Amino acid sequence: MSTPLSGPGSATRTPGRGPVGSRPPRSRAARDHAPITLTGLAGKVLLLGLTAGIAVWAAFPLIDGGKWAGLALLAATTAGLFYLYLTPRHIPAKYLVPGTLFLIAFQVFPVLYTASTAFTNFGDGHRGSKDEAIVAIQTSSVTQVPGSAEYALSIATKGDPATGPLVFLVTDPATGTVSAGDTGGLRQLDAADVTVGTGGKVTAADGYTVLNFGQASARSKEITDLVVPTAGGALRSSGLSRAYEGKAVRAYESGCDCIRDTGTGQTWAADEEVGAFVAADGERLAQGWKVNVGLSNFTRVLTDRNISGPFLGTLIWNFTFAICSTGGTFLLGMLIALVLHSPRMRGTNLYRVLLVLPYAMPSFAMLLAWRDMFNADFGLINSLFGLDVDWFGHSWTARFAVILVQLWLGYPYMFLVATGALQAIPRELTEATSVDGASPWQSFRAVTLPLLLVALSPLLISSFAYNFNNFNAIYLTTEGAPFPADNPTNGATDLLITYTYRLAFGGQGAEFGFAAAISLFIFAIVAVVSAVSFRRTRKQEEVYS
């Protein structure tokens, strides 16, 4: 009978098992039910608790607004997350779901919201419902009339005296009761919670910070604009110590669905298509409501001559700016990377540190510095080279200046990515072309450049998309100037994004619906260009793969 060998390098085996001292392989069920470490358990509890807290916080506004579909979606999503992370199954989904949720929250939802806003008149004066517009019109027309009740007034805030929401604390001279009023109306306060001084002015109130004369004077405009709705009209301030209950001059009449001015008799009928009250002569009241306007924002871009006229010229310059900014920075960055990639260069690390300095500096500050450098009177460019050029006073000099600024700001990035791509290209390829008798230029054109483009094409496409909507590059240097005498809304250096900003937000008020419509035009242009470019990139990858 032989004896099993023992000692180093040997192991005793038993029937149906592996070597003694070794861990047997676990089944899939055992792996799924592997014990959770204390740290992992604490992290899971923390994240699920945070999820539950966010869900509860988000549920209350949905309940108050009667958004039952949204509440059901919130409950289903929360329950699904708890099921996913409290069970040992669906391991891949545990990693995919967080990224998917963030994608929906920060990419899909903003795009869908922008698209839906483009079909509305949403903007200043058209933010709420029709009922809210009626209340705003009536309260803003409140004036003092003979016999109006007057009250002792104290100005207070909820929170910080400088920034907190304002509240009127008024004392009824007939009954002595104290009420707090804001845009939501009047609420009577418990006598035990307030302290009333001489003349009926409130000197202290629980939950409120009573402002002194200096603090109230600093917010005098807000105090004057504050209107507190009441059953008989509205409450407004008369100075900083008195308030009166006035009557609304303009009132809504449901019979004609209109606003009537009781003093002049003029009426403004409701126009549901534009979301405003419009008079017979076309005059609109400033307060309106949000409605769906269909394609009117889009047709306005194409049919309004004041907008569509300069639109084509701006689009051509926009493409020129994006192509020159992207192509110029790529060429300069690539050339510098090729020079420093040569084995004959010395001190390349020092050169690289110096060359990336523009990339390390805040672009916001650098754009303002370049604007001053191009100043026609005291700018560094004119002083250094002895020039007398009004850089931002002429179309082509202003365009050349902004492209030059972009070249200085953008080449370090292209230099860095080109350096990385060059180091990934095997030197044997270029050496093989040299052996075949190719010149350095032929070797670069046939081998190095195509391989660089394959690696950097996605970055070039994303850089083009960024420069196509580079708001800061224009607004912080030229602000779109110079402007022609007959059109102060469209400058020679305006991109579509800065032109849109001026059209939508540079007038009497913000027009978010119109801005969203033009944003969709820009999105479509960039998407088409990017799709075509990516398609050509894939074909190039197939050739050199």
C-alpha angles and dihedrals in degrees: 000000000000123000119227112252117249134185138073114351094017131097134195114240129203126198113281094006139090125242116317110263094026123111113246116235113268124233122240091257090052091050091049090053095045112148116267117232120237091249092050091048092050091049092049092049091048095050095044090047089051089049091051091048093051090047092052091046091051094045097066097062089046091052093046091050094044092240095155096161090054090046091052091049090049092050093047093048092048093047090048092052092050091049092048096051099036094056125067093228133089096043096172091051091056088066099036099048098064092051091046092051092049090048091053094044099046104027115019099038096048091049093049092045091050091049092050091047090054089068094054138068091237111158144092108339091015104068106106142032130296092257091054090050091052092051091048092050094049097045094046090055095054113130134173115262131187110286095023112157115249129207139191106254134210122180117225140165138209101238127336112034091218100047109011121112112275122245130189114223105198131180120211107228092208100052103015092230119146123222133184117221136189136147089298094061139257125320122188114232128218111259090228091060097056138061116212120200133193116317092023096283116147111237098179138010132178111254094014136088111221110215123227122227095270094048092047093047090055089060098038094127092053089048092051092049095048113105120187114202116227135178092259099039127296140311121239134172125255101197120318100301107039135055133187135201105233135184127248112248091198117053135177119244115199094198093068095021089233145115115248126197106221091202101051102016093232116148134205115202122213114255108196093189094064098025097237144099108255129192124220091260092053098260113147128205113239094236114074138148138248116268138161109263098181115213097342094110090053095044089048089062091052102037105034104091092204088061106028093044097070093027095088094047091048090049092053092049089046091058091045092051094047094046095046093045094048098037095042095050091046094051094046094044092047094049092051090046091051092051093050091043091064112107089223093065118102128201093023093154092060091048091050092052091051094045096054094051094099089053091051094053122084108265091213092062094040093054090054090047091051090049090058092044089058093049109133095221108038104003121136094233095060093039095048097048098031093244132151101204125144093215098184095035097073129053101234097039090050091049091047090050096053092047090050091051090050090049091055094045098043108040096077091062092050090045091055096048093043090051091053092047093049092053089054093057110091112240088220089075095058091040089054091055090050090053088052089056100257119151120237090257092051091047091051094047096045101038117007101043097046091049091047091051092049090054098039103036094096090050091049091051092050090046090052091051091049094049091046087064098031098143097167095053091063104028096050095046111033104357085223095304145185098062124195116242093243097048118040092173100064122051132191093252097040116128120205090260094054091042089052092049092053093047095047102035107018098075132062094312147344118292103195094171093054092045090051091052093054089044088059090053090053091045091053092050094049092043093053093047092047093047092051091046094049090049091054089046092055091052090051091050090053090054096050099034 
